[in-house]
């Protein structure tokens, strides 16, 4: 997810503030994380993004840098259109969840809160 989000923001003057606890996760993932079970490419992605993310100080890197995540399916929607967008996606069978916001660029491209 972190790699995709950094690609989305590109060279803009924007950062993403991500609420780690609100990121949707598959049931039971904590068990795998606690056992350090993750794809090999996770550490490569971590090394690519670690200097661009604040707050990634523990095992959350496993979820944020896992190449199997749905990061490529993330969308950013103007807050004034969020309810309308979520209603539209739900009517098409997609239950999405807001787990962050885009803001003016700060020290890092991604800030975990």
C-alpha positions as CSV (number, residue, x, y, z in Angstrom):
1,X,0.0,0.0,0.0
2,X,2.8,2.5,0.9
3,X,4.4,2.1,-2.5
4,X,1.1,2.7,-4.4
5,X,0.3,5.7,-2.2
6,X,3.7,7.3,-2.8
7,X,3.1,6.7,-6.6
8,X,-0.3,8.4,-6.3
9,X,1.1,11.5,-4.7
10,X,4.1,11.6,-7.0
11,X,6.0,14.9,-7.1
12,X,2.9,16.9,-5.9
13,X,3.0,19.1,-2.8
14,X,0.8,16.7,-1.0
15,X,1.1,14.2,1.8
16,X,-1.2,11.4,3.1
17,X,-2.1,11.1,6.7
18,X,-3.1,7.5,7.3
19,X,-5.0,6.1,10.3
20,X,-3.2,2.8,10.7
21,X,-6.0,1.3,12.8
22,X,-8.6,2.1,10.2
23,X,-6.9,0.3,7.3
24,X,-9.1,-2.7,6.3
25,X,-7.3,-6.0,7.0
26,X,-8.2,-9.6,6.4
27,X,-9.3,-11.6,9.3
28,X,-6.4,-13.3,11.1
29,X,-3.6,-11.3,9.6
30,X,-2.3,-10.3,13.0
31,X,-1.4,-14.0,13.6
32,X,0.8,-14.0,10.4
33,X,2.4,-10.7,11.3
34,X,3.2,-11.8,14.8
35,X,5.0,-14.9,13.3
36,X,6.9,-12.7,10.7
37,X,5.2,-14.4,7.8
38,X,5.3,-12.2,4.8
39,X,6.3,-12.2,1.1
40,X,10.0,-11.7,0.3
41,X,9.4,-8.5,-1.7
42,X,8.0,-6.8,1.4
43,X,11.5,-5.9,2.6
44,X,12.4,-4.6,-0.8
45,X,9.4,-2.3,-0.8
46,X,10.2,-1.3,2.8
47,X,13.7,-0.3,1.8
48,X,12.3,1.8,-1.1
49,X,9.7,3.7,1.0
50,X,11.1,3.9,4.6
51,X,12.5,7.4,4.2
52,X,9.2,8.7,2.9
53,X,7.0,7.4,5.7
54,X,6.8,8.7,9.3
55,X,5.5,6.5,12.1
56,X,6.5,3.1,10.5
57,X,8.5,2.0,13.5
58,X,7.4,-1.6,14.1
59,X,5.7,-4.5,12.5
60,X,3.2,-2.3,10.6
61,X,5.8,-2.3,7.7
62,X,4.6,-5.9,7.0
63,X,1.1,-4.7,6.2
64,X,2.1,-1.4,4.6
65,X,4.8,-2.8,2.3
66,X,3.3,-6.2,1.4
67,X,3.2,-6.4,-2.4
68,X,-0.1,-8.4,-2.2
69,X,-2.2,-5.6,-0.7
70,X,-4.9,-3.8,-2.6
71,X,-3.0,-0.6,-2.6
72,X,-3.4,-0.3,-6.3
73,X,-7.2,0.0,-5.7
74,X,-6.9,3.1,-3.5
75,X,-8.8,6.2,-4.5
76,X,-8.8,9.7,-3.3
77,X,-12.0,11.7,-3.2
78,X,-12.8,15.3,-2.4
79,X,-14.2,15.3,1.1
80,X,-17.3,17.1,0.0
81,X,-18.1,14.2,-2.4
82,X,-17.2,11.4,0.0
83,X,-20.7,10.4,1.1
84,X,-21.9,10.4,-2.5
85,X,-18.9,8.4,-3.7
86,X,-19.3,5.8,-0.9
87,X,-23.1,5.5,-1.7
88,X,-22.3,4.9,-5.4
89,X,-19.6,2.3,-4.7
90,X,-21.8,0.5,-2.3
91,X,-24.7,0.4,-4.8
92,X,-22.2,-1.3,-7.2
93,X,-21.1,-3.9,-4.6
94,X,-18.0,-2.3,-3.2
95,X,-17.9,-1.5,0.5
96,X,-15.0,1.0,0.9
97,X,-13.6,2.6,4.0
98,X,-12.0,5.9,4.6
99,X,-8.6,5.5,6.4
100,X,-6.9,8.7,5.8
101,X,-6.7,12.1,4.2
102,X,-4.6,14.0,1.7
103,X,-3.1,17.3,2.9
104,X,-0.4,19.8,2.2
105,X,3.1,18.2,2.0
106,X,4.8,17.9,5.3
107,X,8.2,16.3,6.1
108,X,7.2,12.9,4.8
109,X,5.0,11.8,2.0
110,X,3.1,9.4,4.3
111,X,2.4,10.1,8.0
112,X,1.0,7.2,10.1
113,X,-1.2,8.4,13.0
